[in-house]
Amino acid sequence: MKKLLIGAIALAGLAAPALAGTAYAYKFKDHTIYVSCFRGPWKEVIWDRPNAKFVDSLVTLGYDYPTSHAIAERVCRDEALVFNPEGLKSEMKRIYADSPEYRKR
């Protein structure tokens, strides 16, 4: 019984980082950008990476895949934007406004 309990605690500890993250949806013109980052269990930027939903929403908006991934990676790894929904929104608005030449639309 004791081994089972220790195993369950260990498993829960391993699963906790996978559950940590941020996800916000922002409407720009006629498209929604899903800012979704895997954050890890810390406030520090250590394992932070964009989730596929974030990159895919940028591709749908008209960016090519490498540009979409670069934008998402930059946003997710910015220390000032960790758990800062308003900062994420203003940064995505700035990126959207400043880079129309990279979009296909």
Buried (B, 14 or more C-beta within 10 A) or exposed (E): EEEEEEEEEEEEEEEEBEEBBBEBEBEBEEBEBBBBBBBBEEEEBEEBBBBEBBBBBBBEBBBEEEBBBBBBBEBBBBEEBBEBEEBBBEBBEEBBEEEEEBEEE
